[in-house]
């Protein structure tokens, strides 16, 4: 079946663009709203901090949006971090340069596409096995490109990364013998630390993780490897990890949008992302809203209603159930706004950001490389 | 910024279509795989059952796919159920007729779009308040259309629906006085029952829910309302609720794709949906796969690895951590398949189904009306 032409993504974007000029609460719901002032504040807060400490290479997984990445780079970011080849390609297609994929990669098409983009864009990839390094090298050679690599070191998350400094040195040696790739540094993401609510404890755990990373770094330098990049850090540890003298750059992402889960841990950044919904049903106790897990990710926590004294009872696929103290508030048809619970997963579920300034939509920004990744990239 | 033309959704679909002819395990990962034989079996199992009992109006929320809906209608489904206006429009645009939106609706654009489509397509909507009925009537009159309505009765889920039979009768009376809408029946979705693992207890709870629905139905008929449609049921209660002599149609959805969560409760249907991933990192204990919650919804439960003796330790945003008994299995670069944990949410996260028969991709079917709903609809 041939799809009708109106299924084009440009048409989708044009449909959303009709909301430009509308008031925040007039939008067709559910609508993901990005407060431009808070976004700018968050970018400036991070920029001010990085002028005095390590640099930031903001993680695009948190927003998947070229327009946001450009603002971050304009404010001094050294480049962009990506979780997938498709996020990296989306950024590279839009002219952003110096992109780190902070995950291990395998698969012929993905490596080929990455290697081809590396002919025009500076690309870095995390590697934790010689098998992955060899596959990357083959793709780089076939494309006539050079791909930079960071040795990924497990500093406690126990996901990717080599487990010991011995392994790190052996891998670095193997990688530096391969054609088409260039060893540029190390990476150690302390993801196991970032949700620790006690700030002092979080700082101690982050310091321990960095000690592991630095141990391996010293070993590599002792063995004669030149280490230019030391990448680590997250939004909730930016001012801990990023203050370490040997960390050259942070891969924090969430700070730019923030959310109801991260904001209490790192109040320096302001939640800029909210979901607008409409009350579609009401009984004495509960207002039923027309948004649920198909537009709001709950990986780390639920959204937070802006409405005072309203409490989330449940979030279903297409509904949020909001228990109300005041029986007269939130009648059928009224708009309701909630701070997004988890920005990265929620961005992945939505087509666009409705960019709002002074209460009105001033622009609509597409969200790219969603789900399996081809959306907006091909 | 104008987006480059390659961002078109048709281009996305064409990119995926390049996989047609590929072997199941050669696909670029993560890839959502639909086993055509199991899909056909599930459709036939439901069709055989509904030939002897109530009819089925399959819920498109479970698949968001025109091609699947067409197969269901060809096998005897009376129409299609949808969760949102956008799902309904996606189905209507593809020529599917007789569509029930089994949720309350509000919002001027959505009601306008629905009313306009009701000029060409038979449309039914659940209503539980006179405010929603009046808004629907205004939109129908403005579009010169008639929209059918079902009085939504809360049979225990406590989400939408009127709470008492008195309210149901009062609402039916109010609705039948409104222009542009036609009272066609009642709906009572027993969503609070469907995850009860004990089949006998589930059957008893479903029967109790139907008793509530029938009580209100009798009240309405006693008051002189003509009730043509009585809609209820889900995949896990299809042979309970659907055996009730007064239930005219089921709104079951998941049965057609099934998943790791529903299959143990309702083994008559076979899991047809799986996620293909690649091992991107490996240590002694764990294989790290390149798929996570950005392509697999975890609302009801995790995916189930096909690989024997492999156990899900965690599902992160872009990774699944698979603990392995056998240290030699699943090396870096190998493909891994998992039965999807929850089909409806997972479909919502993916661009297409890779339709597989006899081990090869035979077609690629787009997934429409994802997230906020405009994708593939506009």
Interface residues (C-beta under 8 A of the other chain):
Chain A: X1 X3 X4 X5 X6 X7 X8 X9 X10 X11 X12 X13 X14 X15 X16 X28 X29 X30 X31 X32 X61 X66 X67 X83 X84 X93 X103 X104 X105 X106 X107 X109 X110 X128 X129 X131 X132 X135 X158 X159 X160 X161 X163 X278 X279 X280 X281 X282 X283 X286 X288 X290 X293 X294 X295 X297 X298 X299 X316 X317 X318 X319 X321 X331 X332 X333 X344 X345 X348 X349 X350 X351 X366 X370 X371 X372 X374 X375 X376 X378
Chain B: X1 X3 X4 X5 X6 X7 X8 X9 X10 X11 X12 X13 X14 X15 X16 X28 X29 X30 X31 X32 X61 X66 X67 X83 X84 X93 X103 X104 X105 X106 X107 X109 X110 X128 X129 X131 X132 X135 X158 X159 X160 X161 X163 X278 X279 X280 X281 X282 X283 X286 X288 X290 X293 X294 X295 X297 X298 X299 X316 X317 X318 X319 X321 X331 X332 X333 X344 X345 X348 X349 X350 X351 X366 X370 X371 X372 X374 X375 X376 X377 X378
